[in-house]
Amino acid sequence: MSAEFADAYAYCNSRTGDVLRLACAVDGSRVSHKALDLSLHLTNVSRGDTLDLLHVVEASAPSHLRPEHVMNECDLQTSTAGVQADFHRLSKSPGETVTAVLAKGAAAYRADLLVVGAIGLRIEQGNVHAHGESFSVTGSVSDGTRSEPHGEPNPNPTKEEMNPKKFSTLYPAPSNAGSLQRSDVSTCIVKSTSRKVTPSAGKTILVATDDSPSARLAFALVVTKLANRGKDLVHVYTNSDNLDHVETMLKKYAEACADLGLECKTYADRDRRTNVADNILKRAETVEADVLVVGTNGHAGESILGSVSRRCAQTSRCTTIVVKDPRM
């Protein structure tokens, strides 16, 4: 194993440990159900993975989308999959965005990966939110600052909140948390156009890499936590036409997959008529990827989410995982 991969594996393990802590945003929408299905597929019970379900409470929600109803639907999905999950209600302050609340919730419950639907129920019904209130997972740069993994329990929980069979204790929003774009928590964005992943079938995962530290971290998360040996196919793609360099680089990725018993295919090309993100998205369509995985590129300025990963997250038709690297 190369020193670069050894460093990526070590850092990935230092962040996640031996298990994967997943959080999934649930709101009763069709894409929310799909996001939960994927979360259940990614949760490795035998490894000890944990799953937290985050529901943002909105006073205007109709009765069939109140927390109790959403929780009952989630219970049915999780029990069918044989996965135990904790349901959490998250309070939303006036003027606060849904994405900001989710970012804070994921940080408070120390999630390694937040799974969220790209479209909320109100958009499905045709009532698109105003700017800043949509279920856009990338948010806006002005939507607050980075979220930090902390939070204290509500000192005055209601009787309902104290019932462990119903809801966990609500955590107040850390005052310095912001949108998912600026959160340090890696995010899995499930689209209405995403392919449905079933437990009996393997996933086709495309990892886009420029061999930067953040790209290697994304690859490390895939091969150590997200991909299943004997089931999943890992594709590694780089947007480059420097053939001498690319051949050596991709060989390292293929060997790393082989060492872990994962099937891997590698690709390299460069269409200079389009941008890097569009080339990645084209490759994702070509290999019929169920999941596209990208790392942040470290050139985002104040925004943690870089331009390539942002465009992939916003425009990909398949599920996209954006792996955040706080070192960048």
C-alpha positions in Angstrom: 0.0 0.0 0.0 1.3 3.5 -0.9 2.0 6.0 1.9 -0.7 8.2 0.5 -3.4 5.5 0.8 -2.1 4.5 4.2 -2.5 8.1 5.4 -6.0 8.3 3.9 -7.1 5.1 5.6 -5.6 6.2 8.9 -7.4 9.5 8.8 -10.6 8.0 7.7 -10.5 5.5 10.6 -9.6 8.3 13.0 -12.8 10.1 12.0 -15.2 7.2 11.8 -13.6 4.6 14.1 -14.6 0.9 13.5 -18.2 1.7 12.8 -20.2 4.1 10.6 -22.6 6.5 12.2 -25.3 7.5 9.8 -28.0 10.1 10.0 -31.0 10.3 7.6 -33.3 13.3 7.2 -36.9 12.1 7.1 -40.0 14.3 6.3 -42.5 11.8 4.9 -41.8 12.6 1.2 -41.2 10.0 -1.5 -37.5 10.9 -1.8 -37.2 10.8 2.0 -38.4 7.2 1.9 -35.8 6.5 -0.8 -33.1 8.2 1.3 -34.0 6.0 4.3 -33.9 2.8 2.1 -30.4 3.7 1.1 -29.4 4.5 4.7 -30.7 1.1 5.8 -28.7 -0.5 2.9 -25.5 1.3 4.1 -26.0 0.4 7.8 -23.9 -2.7 8.6 -25.6 -4.1 11.7 -23.0 -6.8 12.3 -20.2 -4.1 12.3 -22.1 -2.1 14.9 -23.1 0.8 12.7 -25.7 3.3 14.1 -28.6 5.1 12.4 -30.2 8.3 13.6 -33.4 9.7 11.9 -33.7 13.5 11.9 -37.1 15.0 11.5 -37.4 18.8 11.3 -40.6 19.9 13.0 -42.6 22.5 11.1 -45.7 23.9 12.7 -47.4 24.2 9.3 -47.1 20.5 8.5 -50.4 18.7 7.9 -51.5 16.1 10.4 -50.3 13.1 8.3 -46.8 14.6 8.3 -46.5 15.3 12.0 -43.6 13.6 13.8 -45.7 10.7 15.2 -46.9 9.8 11.7 -43.5 10.1 10.1 -41.9 8.1 13.0 -44.5 5.3 12.5 -43.6 5.1 8.8 -39.9 5.0 9.6 -40.5 2.2 12.2 -42.1 0.1 9.5 -39.1 0.6 7.1 -36.5 0.0 9.7 -38.1 -3.1 11.3 -38.6 -4.6 7.9 -34.8 -4.1 7.2 -33.9 -5.4 10.7 -32.2 -2.2 11.6 -32.7 -0.3 14.9 -32.8 3.4 14.4 -33.3 6.3 16.8 -35.9 9.0 15.8 -35.1 12.6 16.7 -37.3 15.7 16.4 -35.3 18.8 15.6 -36.8 22.2 16.4 -36.7 25.0 13.8 -36.4 28.6 14.9 -38.2 31.4 12.9 -36.1 32.3 9.9 -33.9 29.3 10.2 -33.5 27.0 7.2 -34.2 23.3 7.1 -30.7 22.6 5.9 -29.2 24.6 8.8 -31.2 22.5 11.3 -30.1 19.3 9.6 -26.5 20.4 9.7 -26.7 21.1 13.4 -28.6 17.8 14.1 -26.0 15.7 12.2 -23.2 17.4 14.1 -24.9 17.0 17.4 -25.4 13.3 16.9 -21.8 13.0 15.6 -22.8 11.5 12.2 -20.1 10.4 9.8 -22.6 10.6 6.9 -25.8 12.5 6.6 -28.3 11.1 4.0 -30.8 13.5 2.7 -33.4 13.8 -0.1 -32.7 16.5 -2.6 -36.4 17.4 -2.8 -38.7 18.1 0.0 -42.4 17.2 0.1 -43.6 20.7 -0.7 -41.6 20.8 -3.9 -43.0 17.3 -4.9 -46.4 18.8 -4.5 -45.5 21.8 -6.7 -45.2 24.4 -4.0 -41.5 25.4 -4.3 -40.0 27.1 -1.3 -38.7 30.6 -1.5 -34.9 31.0 -1.9 -33.1 29.7 1.2 -36.1 27.6 2.4 -35.9 24.8 -0.2 -34.6 21.4 0.5 -31.5 22.3 -1.4 -28.7 20.3 0.2 -26.0 22.8 -0.7 -27.6 25.8 0.8 -26.0 29.2 0.5 -22.7 30.5 1.7 -24.6 33.1 3.8 -26.5 30.3 5.6 -24.4 30.5 8.7 -21.0 29.1 9.5 -19.5 25.7 10.1 -21.3 23.4 12.5 -19.4 21.9 15.3 -20.1 18.5 16.9 -21.6 19.6 20.1 -25.0 20.2 21.7 -26.6 20.0 25.1 -29.9 18.2 25.9 -33.0 20.3 26.3 -33.1 21.1 30.1 -36.9 21.2 30.0 -38.0 18.3 27.8 -41.7 17.5 27.4 -43.2 14.2 28.6 -43.3 13.1 25.0 -39.7 13.9 24.4 -38.7 11.9 27.5 -40.3 8.8 26.2 -37.5 6.7 24.7 -39.9 4.7 22.7 -41.0 7.8 20.9 -38.4 10.6 20.7 -34.9 11.2 21.9 -34.1 14.4 23.8 -34.1 17.4 21.6 -30.8 19.2 21.2 -30.8 22.9 20.9 -29.2 24.3 17.8 -25.5 25.3 18.3 -25.4 29.0 17.5 -22.5 28.7 15.1 -24.0 26.0 12.9 -24.8 26.6 9.2 -26.0 24.9 6.1 -25.0 21.5 4.7 -22.7 23.3 2.3 -20.6 24.6 5.1 -21.0 21.6 7.5 -18.0 19.3 8.1 -20.3 16.3 8.0 -20.1 14.3 4.7 -23.4 14.3 2.9 -25.2 11.7 0.8 -27.7 13.4 -1.6 -30.5 11.1 -2.8 -32.4 12.3 -5.8 -35.9 11.5 -7.1 -34.1 10.2 -10.1 -31.7 8.0 -8.1 -31.8 4.3 -8.7 -33.4 2.2 -6.0 -30.8 0.2 -4.1 -32.1 -3.1 -2.7 -30.3 -5.3 -0.1 -30.2 -8.3 -2.5 -28.5 -6.4 -5.3 -25.0 -4.9 -5.3 -24.3 -1.2 -5.8 -22.3 0.3 -8.7 -20.2 3.0 -7.1 -18.2 5.6 -9.1 -15.4 7.4 -7.2 -14.1 10.5 -9.0 -10.6 11.3 -8.1 -7.8 13.8 -8.9 -5.6 11.9 -6.3 -5.7 14.8 -3.9 -5.9 14.1 -0.2 -9.6 14.8 -0.1 -10.2 12.4 -3.1 -8.2 9.7 -1.4 -10.2 10.2 1.8 -13.4 9.7 -0.2 -12.0 6.6 -1.7 -11.0 5.3 1.7 -14.5 5.8 3.0 -15.9 3.9 0.1 -13.6 0.9 0.3 -13.6 0.6 4.1 -17.1 1.5 5.1 -19.5 1.8 2.1 -18.7 -0.9 -0.4 -19.7 -4.6 0.2 -17.2 -7.3 -0.8 -18.6 -9.7 -3.3 -21.6 -7.5 -4.2 -20.6 -4.0 -5.1 -18.6 -2.8 -8.1 -16.3 0.1 -7.6 -15.4 2.3 -10.6 -12.6 4.8 -10.2 -12.5 7.7 -12.7 -10.0 10.6 -13.2 -10.5 13.5 -15.5 -7.1 13.6 -17.1 -5.4 12.9 -20.4 -1.9 12.7 -18.9 -1.6 9.0 -19.7 1.7 8.2 -18.1 0.7 9.7 -14.8 -2.8 8.4 -14.9 -1.8 4.8 -15.6 0.4 4.7 -12.5 -2.2 6.5 -10.4 -5.1 4.3 -11.3 -3.1 1.2 -10.8 -2.7 2.1 -7.1 -6.5 2.5 -6.8 -7.1 -0.9 -8.4 -4.6 -2.6 -6.2 -6.1 -1.0 -3.1 -9.5 -2.4 -4.0 -8.0 -5.9 -4.8 -6.3 -5.9 -1.3 -9.8 -5.5 0.2 -11.5 -8.0 -2.0 -13.4 -5.5 -4.0 -14.0 -5.6 -7.8 -12.7 -2.4 -9.4 -12.6 -0.9 -12.9 -10.7 2.3 -13.7 -11.1 5.0 -16.4 -9.4 8.1 -17.5 -10.4 10.6 -20.2 -10.6 14.4 -20.7 -13.1 16.2 -22.9 -11.7 19.8 -23.0 -14.9 21.1 -24.5 -16.7 20.6 -21.2 -15.8 21.2 -17.6 -14.5 18.6 -15.1 -17.9 18.1 -13.3 -19.7 17.5 -16.5 -17.1 14.9 -17.5 -17.6 13.2 -14.2 -21.4 13.2 -14.6 -21.1 11.8 -18.1 -19.0 8.9 -16.8 -21.5 8.3 -14.0 -24.2 7.9 -16.7 -22.0 5.7 -18.8 -21.3 3.2 -16.0 -24.9 3.5 -14.7 -23.7 4.4 -11.3 -26.0 4.0 -8.4 -23.8 6.2 -6.3 -21.3 8.9 -7.3 -18.6 9.7 -4.7 -16.6 12.9 -4.7 -14.3 14.6 -2.2 -14.1 18.3 -1.6 -11.2 19.8 -3.7 -9.8 22.3 -1.2 -10.3 25.3 -3.5 -13.6 26.5 -2.2 -12.5 29.5 -0.3 -14.8 30.1 2.7 -17.2 27.4 1.4 -16.3 23.8 2.4 -18.0 22.5 -0.7 -15.9 23.0 -3.8 -17.1 24.0 -7.2 -16.8 20.5 -8.8 -18.4 18.6 -5.9 -21.1 21.3 -5.7 -22.0 21.0 -9.4 -22.0 17.2 -9.1 -24.3 17.3 -6.1 -26.7 19.7 -7.7 -27.0 18.2 -11.2 -26.3 14.5 -10.9 -29.2 12.2 -11.6 -27.8 9.6 -9.3 -27.2 9.6 -5.6 -24.1 11.7 -4.8 -21.9 11.4 -1.7 -19.8 14.5 -1.0 -17.0 13.5 1.4 -15.8 16.5 3.5 -12.1 16.8 4.5 -11.8 19.2 7.4 -8.0 19.2 6.8 -8.5 21.2 3.6 
